[in-house]
Amino acid sequence: MRLPQERYIVDQSGRKREVILSIKRYRQLLEDLHDLAVVAERRQEKPVNLEEVKRRLQEDGIL
């Protein structure tokens, strides 16, 4: 399903001042913003290799 295009509210000069989005698109943007915030918070963390991830998952009983 294709999302509807956003619509704009313009001022008397024809400049875009506001945007109208579907609720679905708005929620997607909020989710993207949240994901970016998580990435920014975790930027300084050390990477974990695949073997370590597997080990942790096995310890937690997930694998």
C-alpha positions, -999 to 999 in steps of 0.1 A, spaced: 0 0 0 14 34 -10 13 61 16 -5 93 6 17 123 -2 22 149 24 3 182 19 17 216 27 2 248 41 17 279 25 17 315 36 5 344 14 38 344 -4 35 308 -13 62 296 10 57 262 27 52 268 64 35 236 77 30 200 65 2 176 69 11 139 72 -9 108 75 -9 93 110 9 62 97 37 83 82 39 104 113 44 73 135 70 60 111 90 92 114 87 91 152 100 55 152 129 65 129 137 94 153 137 70 183 160 46 164 184 75 157 184 85 194 193 50 204 222 49 179 234 82 192 233 70 228 252 38 220 278 54 197 306 50 222 299 14 230 325 -12 220 313 -35 192 306 -72 201 317 -99 177 293 -126 165 308 -154 187 302 -132 218 266 -126 208 260 -163 203 276 -171 237 254 -145 255 223 -158 237 231 -194 247 237 -183 283 203 -166 283 187 -198 269 176 -180 237 198 -203 214 
